[in-house]
């Protein structure tokens, strides 16, 4: 199964999860550190993680 990287918008923790497509669509992804659901997917090798967007 594919591995997805996420970054927590609250505490900045980065973590990886193995999810099926179905899980990815339906599951609420939570930060393992602070339990926030404000997590963003990180696509490595694509865009650098930045808040800048024009
Ligand atoms: Zn967090």
mmCIF file of the protein (N, C-alpha, C, O) and its ligand, coordinates in Angstrom:
data_MODEL
# 
_entry.id   MODEL 
# 
loop_
_entity.id 
_entity.type 
_entity.pdbx_number_of_molecules 
1 polymer     1 
2 non-polymer 1 
# 
_entity_poly.entity_id                      1 
_entity_poly.type                           'polypeptide(L)' 
_entity_poly.nstd_linkage                   no 
_entity_poly.nstd_monomer                   no 
_entity_poly.pdbx_seq_one_letter_code       
;(UNK)(UNK)(UNK)(UNK)(UNK)(UNK)(UNK)(UNK)(UNK)(UNK)(UNK)(UNK)(UNK)(UNK)(UNK)(UNK)
(UNK)(UNK)(UNK)(UNK)(UNK)(UNK)(UNK)(UNK)(UNK)(UNK)(UNK)(UNK)(UNK)(UNK)(UNK)(UNK)
(UNK)(UNK)(UNK)(UNK)(UNK)(UNK)(UNK)(UNK)(UNK)(UNK)(UNK)(UNK)(UNK)(UNK)(UNK)(UNK)
(UNK)(UNK)(UNK)(UNK)(UNK)(UNK)
;
_entity_poly.pdbx_seq_one_letter_code_can   XXXXXXXXXXXXXXXXXXXXXXXXXXXXXXXXXXXXXXXXXXXXXXXXXXXXXX 
_entity_poly.pdbx_strand_id                 A 
# 
loop_
_entity_poly_seq.entity_id 
_entity_poly_seq.num 
_entity_poly_seq.mon_id 
_entity_poly_seq.hetero 
1 1  UNK n 
1 2  UNK n 
1 3  UNK n 
1 4  UNK n 
1 5  UNK n 
1 6  UNK n 
1 7  UNK n 
1 8  UNK n 
1 9  UNK n 
1 10 UNK n 
1 11 UNK n 
1 12 UNK n 
1 13 UNK n 
1 14 UNK n 
1 15 UNK n 
1 16 UNK n 
1 17 UNK n 
1 18 UNK n 
1 19 UNK n 
1 20 UNK n 
1 21 UNK n 
1 22 UNK n 
1 23 UNK n 
1 24 UNK n 
1 25 UNK n 
1 26 UNK n 
1 27 UNK n 
1 28 UNK n 
1 29 UNK n 
1 30 UNK n 
1 31 UNK n 
1 32 UNK n 
1 33 UNK n 
1 34 UNK n 
1 35 UNK n 
1 36 UNK n 
1 37 UNK n 
1 38 UNK n 
1 39 UNK n 
1 40 UNK n 
1 41 UNK n 
1 42 UNK n 
1 43 UNK n 
1 44 UNK n 
1 45 UNK n 
1 46 UNK n 
1 47 UNK n 
1 48 UNK n 
1 49 UNK n 
1 50 UNK n 
1 51 UNK n 
1 52 UNK n 
1 53 UNK n 
1 54 UNK n 
# 
loop_
_struct_asym.id 
_struct_asym.entity_id 
A 1 
B 2 
# 
loop_
_chem_comp.id 
_chem_comp.type 
_chem_comp.mon_nstd_flag 
UNK 'L-peptide linking' . 
ZN  non-polymer         . 
# 
_pdbx_entity_nonpoly.entity_id   2 
_pdbx_entity_nonpoly.name        ? 
_pdbx_entity_nonpoly.comp_id     ZN 
# 
_pdbx_nonpoly_scheme.asym_id         B 
_pdbx_nonpoly_scheme.entity_id       2 
_pdbx_nonpoly_scheme.mon_id          ZN 
_pdbx_nonpoly_scheme.ndb_seq_num     1 
_pdbx_nonpoly_scheme.pdb_seq_num     101 
_pdbx_nonpoly_scheme.auth_seq_num    101 
_pdbx_nonpoly_scheme.pdb_mon_id      ZN 
_pdbx_nonpoly_scheme.auth_mon_id     ZN 
_pdbx_nonpoly_scheme.pdb_strand_id   A 
_pdbx_nonpoly_scheme.pdb_ins_code    . 
# 
loop_
_atom_site.group_PDB 
_atom_site.id 
_atom_site.type_symbol 
_atom_site.label_atom_id 
_atom_site.label_alt_id 
_atom_site.label_comp_id 
_atom_site.label_asym_id 
_atom_site.label_entity_id 
_atom_site.label_seq_id 
_atom_site.pdbx_PDB_ins_code 
_atom_site.Cartn_x 
_atom_site.Cartn_y 
_atom_site.Cartn_z 
_atom_site.occupancy 
_atom_site.B_iso_or_equiv 
_atom_site.pdbx_formal_charge 
_atom_site.auth_seq_id 
_atom_site.auth_comp_id 
_atom_site.auth_asym_id 
_atom_site.auth_atom_id 
_atom_site.pdbx_PDB_model_num 
ATOM   1   N  N  . UNK A 1 1  ? 0.848   -1.199 0.000  1.00 0.00 ? 1   UNK A N  1 
ATOM   2   C  CA . UNK A 1 1  ? 0.000   0.000  0.000  1.00 0.00 ? 1   UNK A CA 1 
ATOM   3   C  C  . UNK A 1 1  ? 0.880   1.246  0.000  1.00 0.00 ? 1   UNK A C  1 
ATOM   4   O  O  . UNK A 1 1  ? 1.994   1.221  0.524  1.00 0.00 ? 1   UNK A O  1 
ATOM   5   N  N  . UNK A 1 2  ? 0.396   2.307  -0.572 1.00 0.00 ? 2   UNK A N  1 
ATOM   6   C  CA . UNK A 1 2  ? 1.194   3.528  -0.654 1.00 0.00 ? 2   UNK A CA 1 
ATOM   7   C  C  . UNK A 1 2  ? 1.378   4.208  0.699  1.00 0.00 ? 2   UNK A C  1 
ATOM   8   O  O  . UNK A 1 2  ? 0.548   4.125  1.604  1.00 0.00 ? 2   UNK A O  1 
ATOM   9   N  N  . UNK A 1 3  ? 2.490   4.867  0.772  1.00 0.00 ? 3   UNK A N  1 
ATOM   10  C  CA . UNK A 1 3  ? 2.839   5.583  1.993  1.00 0.00 ? 3   UNK A CA 1 
ATOM   11  C  C  . UNK A 1 3  ? 2.614   7.077  1.752  1.00 0.00 ? 3   UNK A C  1 
ATOM   12  O  O  . UNK A 1 3  ? 3.083   7.637  0.761  1.00 0.00 ? 3   UNK A O  1 
ATOM   13  N  N  . UNK A 1 4  ? 1.912   7.693  2.650  1.00 0.00 ? 4   UNK A N  1 
ATOM   14  C  CA . UNK A 1 4  ? 1.627   9.115  2.522  1.00 0.00 ? 4   UNK A CA 1 
ATOM   15  C  C  . UNK A 1 4  ? 2.305   9.890  3.642  1.00 0.00 ? 4   UNK A C  1 
ATOM   16  O  O  . UNK A 1 4  ? 2.304   9.480  4.802  1.00 0.00 ? 4   UNK A O  1 
ATOM   17  N  N  . UNK A 1 5  ? 2.873   11.005 3.266  1.00 0.00 ? 5   UNK A N  1 
ATOM   18  C  CA . UNK A 1 5  ? 3.503   11.882 4.250  1.00 0.00 ? 5   UNK A CA 1 
ATOM   19  C  C  . UNK A 1 5  ? 2.575   13.045 4.555  1.00 0.00 ? 5   UNK A C  1 
ATOM   20  O  O  . UNK A 1 5  ? 1.955   13.629 3.666  1.00 0.00 ? 5   UNK A O  1 
ATOM   21  N  N  . UNK A 1 6  ? 2.502   13.357 5.818  1.00 0.00 ? 6   UNK A N  1 
ATOM   22  C  CA . UNK A 1 6  ? 1.655   14.472 6.240  1.00 0.00 ? 6   UNK A CA 1 
ATOM   23  C  C  . UNK A 1 6  ? 2.428   15.388 7.163  1.00 0.00 ? 6   UNK A C  1 
ATOM   24  O  O  . UNK A 1 6  ? 3.372   14.979 7.839  1.00 0.00 ? 6   UNK A O  1 
ATOM   25  N  N  . UNK A 1 7  ? 2.005   16.626 7.170  1.00 0.00 ? 7   UNK A N  1 
ATOM   26  C  CA . UNK A 1 7  ? 2.564   17.576 8.117  1.00 0.00 ? 7   UNK A CA 1 
ATOM   27  C  C  . UNK A 1 7  ? 1.433   18.222 8.885  1.00 0.00 ? 7   UNK A C  1 
ATOM   28  O  O  . UNK A 1 7  ? 0.429   18.641 8.309  1.00 0.00 ? 7   UNK A O  1 
ATOM   29  N  N  . UNK A 1 8  ? 1.605   18.296 10.170 1.00 0.00 ? 8   UNK A N  1 
ATOM   30  C  CA . UNK A 1 8  ? 0.604   18.909 11.014 1.00 0.00 ? 8   UNK A CA 1 
ATOM   31  C  C  . UNK A 1 8  ? 0.717   20.430 10.936 1.00 0.00 ? 8   UNK A C  1 
ATOM   32  O  O  . UNK A 1 8  ? 1.800   20.994 11.097 1.00 0.00 ? 8   UNK A O  1 
ATOM   33  N  N  . UNK A 1 9  ? -0.417  21.083 10.686 1.00 0.00 ? 9   UNK A N  1 
ATOM   34  C  CA . UNK A 1 9  ? -0.423  22.541 10.590 1.00 0.00 ? 9   UNK A CA 1 
ATOM   35  C  C  . UNK A 1 9  ? -0.380  23.184 11.971 1.00 0.00 ? 9   UNK A C  1 
ATOM   36  O  O  . UNK A 1 9  ? -0.118  24.380 12.097 1.00 0.00 ? 9   UNK A O  1 
ATOM   37  N  N  . UNK A 1 10 ? -0.631  22.407 12.980 1.00 0.00 ? 10  UNK A N  1 
ATOM   38  C  CA . UNK A 1 10 ? -0.701  22.948 14.326 1.00 0.00 ? 10  UNK A CA 1 
ATOM   39  C  C  . UNK A 1 10 ? 0.651   22.910 15.037 1.00 0.00 ? 10  UNK A C  1 
ATOM   40  O  O  . UNK A 1 10 ? 1.131   23.929 15.536 1.00 0.00 ? 10  UNK A O  1 
ATOM   41  N  N  . UNK A 1 11 ? 1.253   21.730 15.077 1.00 0.00 ? 11  UNK A N  1 
ATOM   42  C  CA . UNK A 1 11 ? 2.505   21.605 15.822 1.00 0.00 ? 11  UNK A CA 1 
ATOM   43  C  C  . UNK A 1 11 ? 3.715   21.403 14.916 1.00 0.00 ? 11  UNK A C  1 
ATOM   44  O  O  . UNK A 1 11 ? 4.853   21.417 15.385 1.00 0.00 ? 11  UNK A O  1 
ATOM   45  N  N  . UNK A 1 12 ? 3.473   21.214 13.617 1.00 0.00 ? 12  UNK A N  1 
ATOM   46  C  CA . UNK A 1 12 ? 4.583   21.089 12.686 1.00 0.00 ? 12  UNK A CA 1 
ATOM   47  C  C  . UNK A 1 12 ? 5.164   19.692 12.590 1.00 0.00 ? 12  UNK A C  1 
ATOM   48  O  O  . UNK A 1 12 ? 6.150   19.477 11.885 1.00 0.00 ? 12  UNK A O  1 
ATOM   49  N  N  . UNK A 1 13 ? 4.574   18.751 13.281 1.00 0.00 ? 13  UNK A N  1 
ATOM   50  C  CA . UNK A 1 13 ? 5.039   17.373 13.232 1.00 0.00 ? 13  UNK A CA 1 
ATOM   51  C  C  . UNK A 1 13 ? 4.839   16.787 11.837 1.00 0.00 ? 13  UNK A C  1 
ATOM   52  O  O  . UNK A 1 13 ? 3.792   16.984 11.221 1.00 0.00 ? 13  UNK A O  1 
ATOM   53  N  N  . UNK A 1 14 ? 5.827   16.079 11.351 1.00 0.00 ? 14  UNK A N  1 
ATOM   54  C  CA . UNK A 1 14 ? 5.648   15.351 10.096 1.00 0.00 ? 14  UNK A CA 1 
ATOM   55  C  C  . UNK A 1 14 ? 5.586   13.868 10.401 1.00 0.00 ? 14  UNK A C  1 
ATOM   56  O  O  . UNK A 1 14 ? 6.299   13.362 11.268 1.00 0.00 ? 14  UNK A O  1 
ATOM   57  N  N  . UNK A 1 15 ? 4.722   13.185 9.674  1.00 0.00 ? 15  UNK A N  1 
ATOM   58  C  CA . UNK A 1 15 ? 4.558   11.760 9.919  1.00 0.00 ? 15  UNK A CA 1 
ATOM   59  C  C  . UNK A 1 15 ? 4.097   11.072 8.643  1.00 0.00 ? 15  UNK A C  1 
ATOM   60  O  O  . UNK A 1 15 ? 3.596   11.710 7.717  1.00 0.00 ? 15  UNK A O  1 
ATOM   61  N  N  . UNK A 1 16 ? 4.277   9.771  8.618  1.00 0.00 ? 16  UNK A N  1 
ATOM   62  C  CA . UNK A 1 16 ? 3.906   8.999  7.441  1.00 0.00 ? 16  UNK A CA 1 
ATOM   63  C  C  . UNK A 1 16 ? 2.864   7.966  7.813  1.00 0.00 ? 16  UNK A C  1 
ATOM   64  O  O  . UNK A 1 16 ? 2.902   7.380  8.894  1.00 0.00 ? 16  UNK A O  1 
ATOM   65  N  N  . UNK A 1 17 ? 1.936   7.755  6.898  1.00 0.00 ? 17  UNK A N  1 
ATOM   66  C  CA . UNK A 1 17 ? 0.907   6.758  7.118  1.00 0.00 ? 17  UNK A CA 1 
ATOM   67  C  C  . UNK A 1 17 ? 0.780   5.874  5.892  1.00 0.00 ? 17  UNK A C  1 
ATOM   68  O  O  . UNK A 1 17 ? 0.904   6.340  4.760  1.00 0.00 ? 17  UNK A O  1 
ATOM   69  N  N  . UNK A 1 18 ? 0.534   4.614  6.125  1.00 0.00 ? 18  UNK A N  1 
ATOM   70  C  CA . UNK A 1 18 ? 0.223   3.712  5.029  1.00 0.00 ? 18  UNK A CA 1 
ATOM   71  C  C  . UNK A 1 18 ? -1.290  3.578  4.963  1.00 0.00 ? 18  UNK A C  1 
ATOM   72  O  O  . UNK A 1 18 ? -1.927  3.101  5.901  1.00 0.00 ? 18  UNK A O  1 
ATOM   73  N  N  . UNK A 1 19 ? -1.849  4.005  3.847  1.00 0.00 ? 19  UNK A N  1 
ATOM   74  C  CA . UNK A 1 19 ? -3.295  4.009  3.714  1.00 0.00 ? 19  UNK A CA 1 
ATOM   75  C  C  . UNK A 1 19 ? -3.715  3.417  2.376  1.00 0.00 ? 19  UNK A C  1 
ATOM   76  O  O  . UNK A 1 19 ? -3.046  3.608  1.361  1.00 0.00 ? 19  UNK A O  1 
ATOM   77  N  N  . UNK A 1 20 ? -4.796  2.720  2.386  1.00 0.00 ? 20  UNK A N  1 
ATOM   78  C  CA . UNK A 1 20 ? -5.411  2.340  1.114  1.00 0.00 ? 20  UNK A CA 1 
ATOM   79  C  C  . UNK A 1 20 ? -6.120  3.563  0.547  1.00 0.00 ? 20  UNK A C  1 
ATOM   80  O  O  . UNK A 1 20 ? -6.374  4.527  1.269  1.00 0.00 ? 20  UNK A O  1 
ATOM   81  N  N  . UNK A 1 21 ? -6.437  3.526  -0.732 1.00 0.00 ? 21  UNK A N  1 
ATOM   82  C  CA . UNK A 1 21 ? -7.147  4.646  -1.356 1.00 0.00 ? 21  UNK A CA 1 
ATOM   83  C  C  . UNK A 1 21 ? -8.443  4.925  -0.594 1.00 0.00 ? 21  UNK A C  1 
ATOM   84  O  O  . UNK A 1 21 ? -8.801  6.074  -0.335 1.00 0.00 ? 21  UNK A O  1 
ATOM   85  N  N  . UNK A 1 22 ? -9.113  3.868  -0.255 1.00 0.00 ? 22  UNK A N  1 
ATOM   86  C  CA . UNK A 1 22 ? -10.384 4.002  0.448  1.00 0.00 ? 22  UNK A CA 1 
ATOM   87  C  C  . UNK A 1 22 ? -10.211 4.666  1.814  1.00 0.00 ? 22  UNK A C  1 
ATOM   88  O  O  . UNK A 1 22 ? -10.980 5.545  2.202  1.00 0.00 ? 22  UNK A O  1 
ATOM   89  N  N  . UNK A 1 23 ? -9.198  4.226  2.517  1.00 0.00 ? 23  UNK A N  1 
ATOM   90  C  CA . UNK A 1 23 ? -8.918  4.823  3.832  1.00 0.00 ? 23  UNK A CA 1 
ATOM   91  C  C  . UNK A 1 23 ? -8.562  6.294  3.700  1.00 0.00 ? 23  UNK A C  1 
ATOM   92  O  O  . UNK A 1 23 ? -8.980  7.132  4.498  1.00 0.00 ? 23  UNK A O  1 
ATOM   93  N  N  . UNK A 1 24 ? -7.779  6.583  2.671  1.00 0.00 ? 24  UNK A N  1 
ATOM   94  C  CA . UNK A 1 24 ? -7.333  7.952  2.476  1.00 0.00 ? 24  UNK A CA 1 
ATOM   95  C  C  . UNK A 1 24 ? -8.522  8.891  2.276  1.00 0.00 ? 24  UNK A C  1 
ATOM   96  O  O  . UNK A 1 24 ? -8.520  10.027 2.750  1.00 0.00 ? 24  UNK A O  1 
ATOM   97  N  N  . UNK A 1 25 ? -9.540  8.395  1.564  1.00 0.00 ? 25  UNK A N  1 
ATOM   98  C  CA . UNK A 1 25 ? -10.706 9.224  1.277  1.00 0.00 ? 25  UNK A CA 1 
ATOM   99  C  C  . UNK A 1 25 ? -11.645 9.366  2.467  1.00 0.00 ? 25  UNK A C  1 
ATOM   100 O  O  . UNK A 1 25 ? -12.303 10.393 2.631  1.00 0.00 ? 25  UNK A O  1 
ATOM   101 N  N  . UNK A 1 26 ? -11.700 8.353  3.272  1.00 0.00 ? 26  UNK A N  1 
ATOM   102 C  CA . UNK A 1 26 ? -12.722 8.338  4.314  1.00 0.00 ? 26  UNK A CA 1 
ATOM   103 C  C  . UNK A 1 26 ? -12.181 8.579  5.717  1.00 0.00 ? 26  UNK A C  1 
ATOM   104 O  O  . UNK A 1 26 ? -12.891 9.056  6.602  1.00 0.00 ? 26  UNK A O  1 
ATOM   105 N  N  . UNK A 1 27 ? -10.918 8.242  5.900  1.00 0.00 ? 27  UNK A N  1 
ATOM   106 C  CA . UNK A 1 27 ? -10.370 8.316  7.238  1.00 0.00 ? 27  UNK A CA 1 
ATOM   107 C  C  . UNK A 1 27 ? -9.991  9.751  7.599  1.00 0.00 ? 27  UNK A C  1 
ATOM   108 O  O  . UNK A 1 27 ? -9.475  10.494 6.765  1.00 0.00 ? 27  UNK A O  1 
ATOM   109 N  N  . UNK A 1 28 ? -10.246 10.123 8.825  1.00 0.00 ? 28  UNK A N  1 
ATOM   110 C  CA . UNK A 1 28 ? -9.770  11.404 9.315  1.00 0.00 ? 28  UNK A CA 1 
ATOM   111 C  C  . UNK A 1 28 ? -8.322  11.234 9.750  1.00 0.00 ? 28  UNK A C  1 
ATOM   112 O  O  . UNK A 1 28 ? -8.008  10.481 10.672 1.00 0.00 ? 28  UNK A O  1 
ATOM   113 N  N  . UNK A 1 29 ? -7.454  11.958 9.059  1.00 0.00 ? 29  UNK A N  1 
ATOM   114 C  CA . UNK A 1 29 ? -6.043  11.857 9.395  1.00 0.00 ? 29  UNK A CA 1 
ATOM   115 C  C  . UNK A 1 29 ? -5.752  12.776 10.572 1.00 0.00 ? 29  UNK A C  1 
ATOM   116 O  O  . UNK A 1 29 ? -6.064  13.967 10.558 1.00 0.00 ? 29  UNK A O  1 
ATOM   117 N  N  . UNK A 1 30 ? -5.150  12.187 11.578 1.00 0.00 ? 30  UNK A N  1 
ATOM   118 C  CA . UNK A 1 30 ? -4.838  12.971 12.774 1.00 0.00 ? 30  UNK A CA 1 
ATOM   119 C  C  . UNK A 1 30 ? -3.346  12.988 13.033 1.00 0.00 ? 30  UNK A C  1 
ATOM   120 O  O  . UNK A 1 30 ? -2.632  12.024 12.758 1.00 0.00 ? 30  UNK A O  1 
ATOM   121 N  N  . UNK A 1 31 ? -2.902  14.094 13.564 1.00 0.00 ? 31  UNK A N  1 
ATOM   122 C  CA . UNK A 1 31 ? -1.525  14.187 14.002 1.00 0.00 ? 31  UNK A CA 1 
ATOM   123 C  C  . UNK A 1 31 ? -1.303  13.254 15.197 1.00 0.00 ? 31  UNK A C  1 
ATOM   124 O  O  . UNK A 1 31 ? -2.066  13.298 16.162 1.00 0.00 ? 31  UNK A O  1 
ATOM   125 N  N  . UNK A 1 32 ? -0.274  12.417 15.144 1.00 0.00 ? 32  UNK A N  1 
ATOM   126 C  CA . UNK A 1 32 ? -0.018  11.487 16.243 1.00 0.00 ? 32  UNK A CA 1 
ATOM   127 C  C  . UNK A 1 32 ? 0.507   12.190 17.491 1.00 0.00 ? 32  UNK A C  1 
ATOM   128 O  O  . UNK A 1 32 ? 0.504   11.629 18.586 1.00 0.00 ? 32  UNK A O  1 
ATOM   129 N  N  . UNK A 1 33 ? 0.950   13.406 17.306 1.00 0.00 ? 33  UNK A N  1 
ATOM   130 C  CA . UNK A 1 33 ? 1.562   14.125 18.420 1.00 0.00 ? 33  UNK A CA 1 
ATOM   131 C  C  . UNK A 1 33 ? 0.538   14.932 19.207 1.00 0.00 ? 33  UNK A C  1 
ATOM   132 O  O  . UNK A 1 33 ? 0.473   14.848 20.433 1.00 0.00 ? 33  UNK A O  1 
ATOM   133 N  N  . UNK A 1 34 ? -0.267  15.721 18.480 1.00 0.00 ? 34  UNK A N  1 
ATOM   134 C  CA . UNK A 1 34 ? -1.194  16.616 19.174 1.00 0.00 ? 34  UNK A CA 1 
ATOM   135 C  C  . UNK A 1 34 ? -2.661  16.302 18.868 1.00 0.00 ? 34  UNK A C  1 
ATOM   136 O  O  . UNK A 1 34 ? -3.563  16.965 19.380 1.00 0.00 ? 34  UNK A O  1 
ATOM   137 N  N  . UNK A 1 35 ? -2.892  15.285 18.029 1.00 0.00 ? 35  UNK A N  1 
ATOM   138 C  CA . UNK A 1 35 ? -4.252  14.856 17.695 1.00 0.00 ? 35  UNK A CA 1 
ATOM   139 C  C  . UNK A 1 35 ? -5.050  15.851 16.871 1.00 0.00 ? 35  UNK A C  1 
ATOM   140 O  O  . UNK A 1 35 ? -6.267  15.721 16.737 1.00 0.00 ? 35  UNK A O  1 
ATOM   141 N  N  . UNK A 1 36 ? -4.370  16.838 16.324 1.00 0.00 ? 36  UNK A N  1 
ATOM   142 C  CA . UNK A 1 36 ? -5.065  17.784 15.462 1.00 0.00 ? 36  UNK A CA 1 
ATOM   143 C  C  . UNK A 1 36 ? -5.427  17.119 14.140 1.00 0.00 ? 36  UNK A C  1 
ATOM   144 O  O  . UNK A 1 36 ? -4.682  16.280 13.634 1.00 0.00 ? 36  UNK A O  1 
ATOM   145 N  N  . UNK A 1 37 ? -6.565  17.495 13.588 1.00 0.00 ? 37  UNK A N  1 
ATOM   146 C  CA . UNK A 1 37 ? -6.907  16.985 12.254 1.00 0.00 ? 37  UNK A CA 1 
ATOM   147 C  C  . UNK A 1 37 ? -6.474  17.978 11.181 1.00 0.00 ? 37  UNK A C  1 
ATOM   148 O  O  . UNK A 1 37 ? -6.721  17.766 9.994  1.00 0.00 ? 37  UNK A O  1 
ATOM   149 N  N  . UNK A 1 38 ? -5.834  19.049 11.599 1.00 0.00 ? 38  UNK A N  1 
ATOM   150 C  CA . UNK A 1 38 ? -5.343  20.029 10.630 1.00 0.00 ? 38  UNK A CA 1 
ATOM   151 C  C  . UNK A 1 38 ? -3.998  19.598 10.066 1.00 0.00 ? 38  UNK A C  1 
ATOM   152 O  O  . UNK A 1 38 ? -2.972  20.229 10.319 1.00 0.00 ? 38  UNK A O  1 
ATOM   153 N  N  . UNK A 1 39 ? -4.018  18.534 9.314  1.00 0.00 ? 39  UNK A N  1 
ATOM   154 C  CA . UNK A 1 39 ? -2.795  18.029 8.714  1.00 0.00 ? 39  UNK A CA 1 
ATOM   155 C  C  . UNK A 1 39 ? -2.859  18.212 7.202  1.00 0.00 ? 39  UNK A C  1 
ATOM   156 O  O  . UNK A 1 39 ? -3.924  18.153 6.588  1.00 0.00 ? 39  UNK A O  1 
ATOM   157 N  N  . UNK A 1 40 ? -1.701  18.433 6.634  1.00 0.00 ? 40  UNK A N  1 
ATOM   158 C  CA . UNK A 1 40 ? -1.640  18.617 5.185  1.00 0.00 ? 40  UNK A CA 1 
ATOM   159 C  C  . UNK A 1 40 ? -0.782  17.536 4.572  1.00 0.00 ? 40  UNK A C  1 
ATOM   160 O  O  . UNK A 1 40 ? 0.251   17.171 5.134  1.00 0.00 ? 40  UNK A O  1 
ATOM   161 N  N  . UNK A 1 41 ? -1.189  17.019 3.433  1.00 0.00 ? 41  UNK A N  1 
ATOM   162 C  CA . UNK A 1 41 ? -0.349  16.047 2.754  1.00 0.00 ? 41  UNK A CA 1 
ATOM   163 C  C  . UNK A 1 41 ? 0.921   16.699 2.226  1.00 0.00 ? 41  UNK A C  1 
ATOM   164 O  O  . UNK A 1 41 ? 0.905   17.837 1.757  1.00 0.00 ? 41  UNK A O  1 
ATOM   165 N  N  . UNK A 1 42 ? 2.001   15.971 2.310  1.00 0.00 ? 42  UNK A N  1 
ATOM   166 C  CA . UNK A 1 42 ? 3.285   16.461 1.812  1.00 0.00 ? 42  UNK A CA 1 
ATOM   167 C  C  . UNK A 1 42 ? 3.688   15.591 0.623  1.00 0.00 ? 42  UNK A C  1 
ATOM   168 O  O  . UNK A 1 42 ? 3.813   14.373 0.746  1.00 0.00 ? 42  UNK A O  1 
ATOM   169 N  N  . UNK A 1 43 ? 3.884   16.220 -0.503 1.00 0.00 ? 43  UNK A N  1 
ATOM   170 C  CA . UNK A 1 43 ? 4.330   15.471 -1.666 1.00 0.00 ? 43  UNK A CA 1 
ATOM   171 C  C  . UNK A 1 43 ? 5.812   15.720 -1.860 1.00 0.00 ? 43  UNK A C  1 
ATOM   172 O  O  . UNK A 1 43 ? 6.215   16.782 -2.335 1.00 0.00 ? 43  UNK A O  1 
ATOM   173 N  N  . UNK A 1 44 ? 6.602   14.763 -1.501 1.00 0.00 ? 44  UNK A N  1 
ATOM   174 C  CA . UNK A 1 44 ? 8.039   14.942 -1.583 1.00 0.00 ? 44  UNK A CA 1 
ATOM   175 C  C  . UNK A 1 44 ? 8.490   14.970 -3.043 1.00 0.00 ? 44  UNK A C  1 
ATOM   176 O  O  . UNK A 1 44 ? 7.970   14.230 -3.878 1.00 0.00 ? 44  UNK A O  1 
ATOM   177 N  N  . UNK A 1 45 ? 9.443   15.816 -3.333 1.00 0.00 ? 45  UNK A N  1 
ATOM   178 C  CA . UNK A 1 45 ? 9.981   15.918 -4.668 1.00 0.00 ? 45  UNK A CA 1 
ATOM   179 C  C  . UNK A 1 45 ? 9.074   16.674 -5.622 1.00 0.00 ? 45  UNK A C  1 
ATOM   180 O  O  . UNK A 1 45 ? 9.294   16.647 -6.833 1.00 0.00 ? 45  UNK A O  1 
ATOM   181 N  N  . UNK A 1 46 ? 8.092   17.324 -5.116 1.00 0.00 ? 46  UNK A N  1 
ATOM   182 C  CA . UNK A 1 46 ? 7.155   18.053 -5.953 1.00 0.00 ? 46  UNK A CA 1 
ATOM   183 C  C  . UNK A 1 46 ? 7.269   19.532 -5.638 1.00 0.00 ? 46  UNK A C  1 
ATOM   184 O  O  . UNK A 1 46 ? 8.021   20.246 -6.303 1.00 0.00 ? 46  UNK A O  1 
ATOM   185 N  N  . UNK A 1 47 ? 6.566   19.991 -4.677 1.00 0.00 ? 47  UNK A N  1 
ATOM   186 C  CA . UNK A 1 47 ? 6.746   21.337 -4.178 1.00 0.00 ? 47  UNK A CA 1 
ATOM   187 C  C  . UNK A 1 47 ? 7.388   21.262 -2.801 1.00 0.00 ? 47  UNK A C  1 
ATOM   188 O  O  . UNK A 1 47 ? 7.101   20.357 -2.017 1.00 0.00 ? 47  UNK A O  1 
ATOM   189 N  N  . UNK A 1 48 ? 8.234   22.194 -2.525 1.00 0.00 ? 48  UNK A N  1 
ATOM   190 C  CA . UNK A 1 48 ? 8.736   22.315 -1.175 1.00 0.00 ? 48  UNK A CA 1 
ATOM   191 C  C  . UNK A 1 48 ? 7.589   22.817 -0.291 1.00 0.00 ? 48  UNK A C  1 
ATOM   192 O  O  . UNK A 1 48 ? 6.689   23.522 -0.748 1.00 0.00 ? 48  UNK A O  1 
ATOM   193 N  N  . UNK A 1 49 ? 7.650   22.438 0.965  1.00 0.00 ? 49  UNK A N  1 
ATOM   194 C  CA . UNK A 1 49 ? 6.599   22.877 1.861  1.00 0.00 ? 49  UNK A CA 1 
ATOM   195 C  C  . UNK A 1 49 ? 6.784   24.349 2.198  1.00 0.00 ? 49  UNK A C  1 
ATOM   196 O  O  . UNK A 1 49 ? 7.752   24.742 2.849  1.00 0.00 ? 49  UNK A O  1 
ATOM   197 N  N  . UNK A 1 50 ? 5.857   25.128 1.749  1.00 0.00 ? 50  UNK A N  1 
ATOM   198 C  CA . UNK A 1 50 ? 5.925   26.556 1.968  1.00 0.00 ? 50  UNK A CA 1 
ATOM   199 C  C  . UNK A 1 50 ? 4.523   27.133 2.026  1.00 0.00 ? 50  UNK A C  1 
ATOM   200 O  O  . UNK A 1 50 ? 3.594   26.591 1.427  1.00 0.00 ? 50  UNK A O  1 
ATOM   201 N  N  . UNK A 1 51 ? 4.378   28.202 2.728  1.00 0.00 ? 51  UNK A N  1 
ATOM   202 C  CA . UNK A 1 51 ? 3.066   28.815 2.818  1.00 0.00 ? 51  UNK A CA 1 
ATOM   203 C  C  . UNK A 1 51 ? 2.876   29.857 1.726  1.00 0.00 ? 51  UNK A C  1 
ATOM   204 O  O  . UNK A 1 51 ? 1.802   30.439 1.578  1.00 0.00 ? 51  UNK A O  1 
ATOM   205 N  N  . UNK A 1 52 ? 3.943   30.077 0.967  1.00 0.00 ? 52  UNK A N  1 
ATOM   206 C  CA . UNK A 1 52 ? 3.892   31.087 -0.075 1.00 0.00 ? 52  UNK A CA 1 
ATOM   207 C  C  . UNK A 1 52 ? 3.168   30.551 -1.314 1.00 0.00 ? 52  UNK A C  1 
ATOM   208 O  O  . UNK A 1 52 ? 3.508   29.489 -1.835 1.00 0.00 ? 52  UNK A O  1 
ATOM   209 N  N  . UNK A 1 53 ? 2.211   31.269 -1.753 1.00 0.00 ? 53  UNK A N  1 
ATOM   210 C  CA . UNK A 1 53 ? 1.557   30.889 -3.001 1.00 0.00 ? 53  UNK A CA 1 
ATOM   211 C  C  . UNK A 1 53 ? 0.967   32.135 -3.638 1.00 0.00 ? 53  UNK A C  1 
ATOM   212 O  O  . UNK A 1 53 ? 0.237   32.883 -2.988 1.00 0.00 ? 53  UNK A O  1 
ATOM   213 N  N  . UNK A 1 54 ? 1.275   32.355 -4.880 1.00 0.00 ? 54  UNK A N  1 
ATOM   214 C  CA . UNK A 1 54 ? 0.810   33.575 -5.525 1.00 0.00 ? 54  UNK A CA 1 
ATOM   215 C  C  . UNK A 1 54 ? -0.479  33.330 -6.300 1.00 0.00 ? 54  UNK A C  1 
ATOM   216 O  O  . UNK A 1 54 ? -1.017  34.253 -6.910 1.00 0.00 ? 54  UNK A O  1 
HETATM 217 ZN ZN . ZN  B 2 .  ? 0.321   18.119 15.579 1.00 0.00 ? 101 ZN  A ZN 1 
# 
